[in-house]
Amino acid sequence: MNVETLRERGERLNEALGRESYEAGAGLKAVSDFAGIFERYADLASDEAWEAARSHRMLAEWVADARIGRAVAPLDDRLHAWEAAAEVALDDGSRMPYQRVSIAIANEPRREVRAALDRARRAVLAEPAALRKERLARERELLAAVDSDVVVARSRLSGIDLGDLAAQCARFLTDTRDLYHAALTERLAADLGLAPDDAERHDGAYLFRAPSFDEFFPGEQLVPIATRQAGELGLDIAAGGRVRLDTEDRERKRARAFCAPVRVPDEVYLVIRPHGGYVDYRAFWHELGHALHFAHASRALPFEHRWLGDNSVTEAYAMLFEHQLMQPAWLKRYAGLGGERRRDFLRRQAFALLSIVRRYTAKLRYEVQLQRAPSLEAGAAAYAELLTDATGFRYADEDALLDLDDGFYSARYLRAWQLEAALRRALVERFDEDWFRNPRAGPYLLDRFARGQRDDAAALAADVVRAPLDFAPVVAQCEAALD
C-alpha cells in the first residue's frame, strides 16, 4: 500500500464512520455497526498501512487509531446499543430513558429530585463501565507497539507533550484556586443556598444551566439569531447547503451536542438536542464553529489536512464562536440583555468558563495517572478526588471509567482554550471588539478555515499572535470578569 492509496481509502473509511456516528448519535438508528465498517476497511489497520503512514505524522496517528478502532469497534457498538436502549428506574416507579436523565437533572430546581435522578443514573452504570474498562485495556495493548507507556505513545503520535501539558494544568489549578473558590462560594450561596463542601455534581449541572436568563435565549429564535449574526459577519450558517442542521428532540438522540463531518467539506451535520435557554445557544454556536470550519476546508488539501491533524484547531474555532456569547456587545445586540442583568450574566459565565477549564485540567491529570497506574482499577481510584478538588462539586466513583475522552482528547480541548484566546486577540486587534458582526472579519475567518488542520495549534498561535500556547490569557480573562 502506498500513501495515495492510504489517503483514498482513508477518506472512504472516515466518510462511513462519520455517517454512522451521525445516525447513531442523532437517534436515527438504535444499533450502530462500527465493527462492520472497520471490517470492510481492514487493510487500513494492517502492517502495510502502518509502513505507508509512519513517515507522515498525521497519517501515522490516524492509522494507529484505525487499528485501535477496529479492535474495539464491537465494544463501541455495544456501548451505543446500551445508550440507546438503557432506562433508569425512578423512585416513583416510573422509568426514564438514560439519554434524557442529564437533561432532566439540568432543568430540575428541586435538589432532592436532582439527587434522586443522579442516584438512578449511577445505578445503571456497571455495564457500560465494564465495556469501557475492556476498551481501555485493549487500547493499552495496541499502543504498546509504539511505546509501553501509553502517555509517551500518545505524545509521539499526536506531537503533543502530554507530560508538559499536565504540568501546565497543575500550575493553572494552583494559579486560579483562590479566584475560583471565591466565585464558587458566592454562586452556591446566592443561587442554591449551599456551602462548597456540600455541592454535588448534579448541583453544578443545574447551576450552569442558568434558567433565570431563559427569556433572553428563546429556543425558537436560536437558528434565526445565528443566521442573522453570521450574515452580518459575512457568513452563511448553511455554507451553501454543506452544513445540515439537526435540532429536533429525538428520543434516542445523544444529550450532548456534536458536529459530524461526513464528507469534508461537502456534508457536515450540526446536531443538538434541546435542553433549554442559554446552554442551547452556547452548544449551538460551539458546534457551528466546527461545522463552518469543516465546510470551508479547501478541497485542494490532502485527506490528512481536511480530516485529521490537531483537533485543538477545530476545537479552538468552536470555542471562538461559543465565546462570542460572552461579549457584552453581542448580548446587547442579539439577546437584548443589558444593564445590571448583563453584568450578572457575564460574571456567571466567566465562572462557568473557569469551572470547565479547571475540570478539564483535572481530567487530563487523571487520565495520565489512569494510564500510568499498574492497573485500571488503581488508576480509577484517583478520579473522584481530582475532579472534586478542581471543581468544588463532589464527583462519584461510578463515573471514573466513563468520564473519559478517547486518545487524551481532553488535551485538545485544553490547547483549544489556549489557542482561542490567541485567535480572539488577533480578531479584536484587526476588527475591533465587535468583530463578530464586522463583515471584514468573515473573509479572514474563511481564509483560516480553508487551511483545514494543516497547521497544529502551536504553529497557528505563533502565526496569528507570535506567542506560544499557555493559559495566561484564559486566567486574565477570568480575573478581569471575577475580581
Residue pairs with C-beta under 8 A, 6 or more apart in sequence:
1 43
1 46
1 48
1 49
1 51
1 52
2 52
3 52
3 53
3 56
3 59
5 52
6 44
6 49
6 52
6 53
6 59
6 63
7 59
7 302
7 303
7 304
8 303
9 41
9 43
9 44
10 44
10 59
10 62
10 66
10 303
10 307
11 303
11 307
12 41
13 37
13 38
13 41
13 44
13 66
14 303
14 307
15 262
15 263
16 37
16 40
16 41
17 34
17 37
17 69
18 260
18 261
18 262
18 263
19 260
19 262
20 32
20 33
20 34
20 37
21 258
21 260
22 28
22 246
22 260
22 262
22 269
22 271
23 29
23 32
24 32
24 80
24 84
25 253
25 254
25 258
25 260
25 271
26 246
26 250
26 253
26 254
26 260
26 269
26 271
27 84
27 99
27 250
27 251
27 252
27 253
27 254
28 250
30 81
30 84
30 85
30 252
31 77
31 80
31 81
31 84
32 76
32 77
32 80
32 81
33 77
34 69
34 73
34 76
34 77
34 80
35 73
35 74
35 76
35 77
37 73
38 45
38 66
38 69
38 70
38 73
39 70
41 66
42 70
43 49
44 63
44 66
45 63
45 66
45 67
45 69
45 70
45 71
49 63
49 66
50 60
50 63
50 64
50 67
52 59
53 59
53 60
53 62
53 63
54 60
54 63
56 304
57 157
57 159
58 304
58 305
58 308
58 309
59 304
59 308
60 157
61 157
61 158
61 308
62 304
62 308
64 142
64 143
64 146
64 157
65 407
67 142
68 138
68 139
68 142
68 143
69 76
71 138
71 139
71 142
72 135
72 138
72 139
75 131
75 134
75 135
75 138
76 135
78 131
79 128
79 131
79 132
82 127
82 128
82 131
83 98
83 99
83 128
83 254
84 99
84 252
86 97
86 98
86 99
86 124
87 95
87 96
87 97
87 98
87 124
88 95
88 96
88 98
88 101
88 117
88 120
88 121
88 123
88 124
89 95
89 120
89 123
90 96
90 116
90 117
90 120
91 116
91 120
96 104
96 117
96 120
97 251
97 252
98 121
98 124
99 251
99 252
99 253
99 254
99 255
100 255
101 117
101 120
101 121
102 121
102 205
102 255
103 255
103 273
103 275
104 117
105 114
105 117
105 118
105 121
105 202
105 205
105 206
106 205
106 206
106 208
106 209
106 275
106 279
107 206
107 209
107 211
107 275
107 276
108 114
108 117
108 206
109 206
109 211
111 192
111 203
114 200
114 202
114 203
114 205
114 206
115 200
115 202
117 202
118 200
118 201
118 202
118 396
122 396
122 398
122 399
125 398
125 399
125 402
128 402
129 398
129 400
129 401
129 402
132 401
132 402
132 404
133 376
133 401
136 370
136 376
136 401
136 404
137 376
139 150
140 150
140 371
143 150
143 153
143 154
144 153
146 152
146 153
146 156
146 157
147 153
147 156
149 372
150 371
150 372
151 162
151 163
151 368
151 371
151 372
151 408
154 160
154 162
154 407
154 408
155 161
155 162
155 163
158 310
158 407
158 408
158 411
159 310
159 456
160 310
160 312
160 408
160 411
160 415
162 364
162 368
162 408
162 411
163 368
165 364
165 411
165 414
165 415
166 364
166 365
166 368
168 414
168 470
168 471
169 361
169 362
169 364
169 365
169 414
170 361
170 365
171 471
172 357
172 358
172 361
172 471
172 474
172 475
173 358
173 361
173 362
173 390
175 471
175 475
176 354
176 358
176 475
176 478
179 354
179 478
179 479
179 482
179 483
180 351
180 354
180 355
180 358
180 392
181 196
181 392
182 482
183 347
183 350
183 351
183 354
183 482
184 196
184 199
184 351
184 355
184 392
185 195
185 196
187 207
187 348
187 351
188 194
188 195
188 196
188 199
188 203
188 207
188 392
189 195
191 207
192 199
192 203
192 206
192 207
194 203
196 392
199 392
199 393
199 394
200 393
200 394
201 391
201 393
201 394
201 395
201 396
203 393
204 355
204 391
204 393
208 279
208 352
208 355
209 275
209 276
209 277
209 278
209 279
210 277
210 278
210 279
210 345
210 348
211 276
211 277
213 277
213 278
213 337
213 341
213 345
214 276
214 277
214 278
216 278
216 331
216 335
216 336
216 337
217 277
217 278
217 280
217 281
217 335
219 274
219 276
219 277
219 280
222 247
222 280
222 281
222 284
223 237
223 245
223 247
223 284
225 281
225 334
225 335
226 237
226 284
226 285
226 288
227 237
228 334
229 324
229 330
229 334
229 436
229 437
230 236
230 237
230 288
232 437
232 439
233 436
233 437
233 438
233 439
233 441
233 442
233 445
234 439
234 440
234 441
234 442
234 443
235 292
235 442
235 445
235 446
237 243
237 245
237 288
237 291
237 292
238 244
238 245
239 265
239 268
239 291
239 292
239 295
239 296
242 265
242 266
242 267
242 268
242 295
243 268
243 269
243 270
243 291
243 292
243 295
244 267
244 268
244 269
244 270
245 270
246 269
246 270
246 271
246 272
247 272
247 274
247 284
249 273
249 274
250 273
253 271
253 273
254 271
254 273
255 273
255 275
256 273
257 270
257 271
257 272
257 273
257 283
257 284
257 286
257 287
258 271
258 287
259 268
259 269
259 270
259 271
259 287
259 290
259 291
259 294
259 318
260 268
260 269
260 271
261 267
261 268
261 269
261 290
261 294
261 307
262 268
262 269
264 294
264 295
264 297
264 306
264 307
264 452
265 294
265 295
265 296
265 297
265 298
265 299
265 306
266 295
268 291
268 294
268 295
269 291
270 284
270 287
270 288
270 290
270 291
271 287
272 280
272 283
272 284
272 287
274 280
275 283
278 325
281 325
282 322
282 325
283 322
285 321
285 322
285 324
285 325
286 318
286 319
286 321
286 322
287 318
288 318
288 321
289 314
289 317
289 318
289 319
289 320
289 321
289 322
290 314
290 315
290 317
290 318
292 317
292 321
292 445
292 449
293 313
293 314
293 317
293 318
293 449
293 452
294 306
294 314
295 449
296 446
296 449
296 450
297 305
297 306
297 449
297 450
297 451
297 452
298 306
298 450
298 451
298 452
299 306
301 451
301 452
301 454
305 451
305 452
305 453
305 454
306 452
306 453
308 453
309 452
309 453
309 454
309 455
309 456
310 412
310 415
310 453
310 455
310 456
310 457
311 409
311 412
311 453
312 411
312 412
312 413
312 415
312 416
312 419
312 456
312 457
313 416
313 419
313 453
313 455
313 456
313 457
313 460
314 453
315 412
315 413
315 415
315 416
316 415
316 416
316 417
316 419
316 420
316 423
316 457
316 460
317 423
317 448
317 449
318 416
319 416
319 417
319 420
320 420
320 423
320 424
320 427
323 353
323 420
323 424
324 330
324 436
325 331
325 349
326 346
326 349
326 350
326 353
327 433
327 434
327 436
328 342
328 346
329 433
329 434
330 434
330 436
331 337
331 338
331 342
331 345
331 346
332 338
332 342
333 437
337 345
346 481
347 481
347 482
349 481
350 477
350 478
350 481
350 482
351 478
351 482
353 474
353 477
353 478
354 478
354 482
355 391
355 392
357 414
357 417
357 471
357 474
358 390
358 391
359 387
359 390
359 391
360 410
360 413
360 414
360 417
361 390
361 414
362 386
362 387
362 389
362 390
362 391
363 387
363 403
363 404
363 405
363 410
364 408
364 410
364 411
364 414
365 386
366 382
366 383
366 386
366 387
367 404
367 405
367 408
367 410
368 408
369 379
369 382
369 386
370 376
370 379
370 380
370 382
370 383
370 404
371 379
372 379
373 379
376 401
380 397
380 400
380 401
381 397
381 400
383 395
383 397
383 399
383 400
383 403
384 394
384 395
384 396
384 397
384 400
387 395
387 403
388 394
388 395
395 403
405 413
415 457
415 458
415 469
416 457
417 471
417 474
418 457
418 461
418 469
418 470
418 471
418 473
418 474
419 457
419 460
419 461
419 469
421 473
421 474
421 477
422 460
422 461
422 464
422 465
422 467
422 469
422 473
423 460
423 464
425 465
425 473
426 464
426 465
427 435
427 441
427 444
428 435
430 441
430 444
431 438
431 440
431 441
431 444
432 438
435 441
455 463
457 469
458 468
458 469
461 467
461 468
461 469
462 468
